[in-house]
Amino acid sequence: MDDEGKQTAYTEGMVIQHCATCHNPAMENKKLNSLTRAAHARCKRCHKKVVEESGTAGPIGKCSGCHIFAEGE
């Protein structure tokens, strides 16, 4: 996040923290104060685009619909 609290793109050398460092019940933004809410807020735009282009909503309902895990993970 930048100094104004807006999401920024990754740049070389940026410190990466666990998502829950910010996205937890203590977060002031109630739309993003859980991992689920944050992920869904980020995914909605893409799902909406898929619906507009193909008439289907894309992966819904299961984490594995979006998160493809390698064998053994």
ABEGO torsion letter per residue (X at the ends): XBAAGBBBBBBBGBBBBBAAAABBAABABAAAABAAAAAAAAAAAAAAAAAAAAGBAEBBGBAAAABBBBBGX
